[in-house]
Amino acid sequence: MKINVVNGKLDEKEIEAYVKYLGEKFPDKEIAELTLKVDGDFVDMNYTFYNNVPFERIRRITGYLVGTLDRFNDGKRAEERDRVKHDVVMSTL
């Protein structure tokens, strides 16, 4: 985790308290970066998380929702391999 302190100084114990607070508030997330901006007696926290959300890609192939092709027979695998894949064109008007 990267920690930045801006506009002042904080001791290690106070920084650890902010990290602990975020860990308790977001127990399922891992902090990538934490910026602590000192403003007199106040401290603003700006934080970002790692994107470590596990997901499985689900595709719709010939009417079936599948994650992997390992259970397809040879005919279905050939059908998937031979299908036409379309490109998406973005316009910047």
URBELRA-V221091 format. One record per pair of residues at least 12 apart in sequence whose ideal C-beta (glycine too) atoms are under 6 Angstrom apart, sorted by sequence separation. I is the first residue (numbers start at 1). J is the second residue. If there is no record, write none. Layout:
i->I j->J
i->I j->J
This chain:
i->34 j->47
i->33 j->48
i->31 j->47
i->32 j->48
i->32 j->49
i->62 j->79
i->32 j->50
i->61 j->80
i->29 j->49
i->30 j->50
i->1 j->31
i->7 j->37
i->8 j->38
i->2 j->33
i->3 j->34
i->4 j->35
i->5 j->36
i->6 j->37
i->7 j->38
